[in-house]
Amino acid sequence: MLRLVVLVSGSGTNFADLLQRTNAGSVPAEIIAVGADRACGGLEVAAAAGIPTFVEPFVAPREEWSARIADRIHAFEPDLVVLSGFMRLLSASAVSRFEPAILNTHPAHLPEFPGAQGVRDALAAGVAQTGASVIIVDSGIDTGPILAQQRVPVLPDDTQDSLHDRIKLVERDLLASVITHIADGTIDLADHGLEHRLDRTDS
């Protein structure tokens, strides 16, 4: 069973869904700690479930803050780190401590609409469909290897909130599937790491 540390910044609805699935046994993993860069609803969900939590408030410079939060994560010795609505960029050196076993969900069909405003940007672009993706985190902004993604239609009367709500449902299913497939060996993260990606590109 995989040991997960989850990082959150907001209400933690996607994290709460993953917690429910792990508790039910449908995802073969255990959430051993939840961390955040601020006080937030996600930490409250974790505390209510008896899961250890930690907060590392962001203080510049980013490199030093990233090293501190990476130390907090590392202390739990996780098999996998999951960024679930975590709204801070970790430094490249912090990411490298866990890569490729560090995942992020993104509310767009990458490489379309990267960055913090993927849902807003899709609506502004007037596209007929956007999507959801699960990626390995690298040193870029939503540029890591894609492990799973799915299209989500944009409806004529969609608002940013309504579209995001539908994307979240897909994100949750994709994340659960990816973690399950990592646990059962269907996905080998070593095949998707940065070094492998660079080697493949150069060949």
Secondary structure, DSSP 8 states (H G I E B T S, - for coil): -EEEEEEESS--HHHHHHHHHHHHTSS-EEEEEEEESS--HHHHHHHHTT--EEE----S-HHHHHHHHHHHHHTT--SEEEESS--S---HHHHHTTTTSEEEEESS-TTSS-STTHHHHHHHHT-SEEEEEEEE--SSSS-S-EEEEEEEE--TT--HHHHHHHHHHHHHHHHHHHHHHHHHTSS-GGGTSHHHHHHHHH-
